[in-house]
Amino acid sequence: MLKGLLDLHNLLRWFILILLLVNIIKNYASINKPFTTGDKKLGLWLMICAHTTFLVGLILLIIKLTQLPAGVSVMKNDALRFSFVEHPVAMLIAIVLITIGRGVFRKNISDAKKHTRAATLFLLALIVILAMIPWATSSLVPGM
């Protein structure tokens, strides 16, 4: 079960990265165009995928926390601190940025500002995610 959840978490990561890139490019390319239903739906798919990945990650975190031996200090061990503190907090920040970026269309501002704000928030989320993915310990292709 743990391997399946980890593979799902890794697979969803790629969907988030692709959707972030598509959203960023689309919003920057559409700055002088109206904010369309397609823009809203693309942001919605990104937000759904990001929240689903976060929930799977939380389940993995809880399972791994229950498997830690008694007396282990998470904060003194770099690898454990990254896995149990830094990575989840950074991903929570990225999810918040994605959610705020998705909600920009509700604001009563010009379409150009909507596109700019959404793209900027999505870009910040992308930077946070790329910085905090454990590239060295995770497989590039899920299941491998």
Secondary structure as UniProt FT lines:
FT   HELIX           2..29
FT   TURN            30..32
FT   HELIX           37..66
FT   TURN            70..71
FT   TURN            74..76
FT   HELIX           78..81
FT   HELIX           82..86
FT   HELIX           87..102
FT   HELIX           103..106
FT   HELIX           111..132
FT   TURN            135..137
FT   TURN            142..143
//
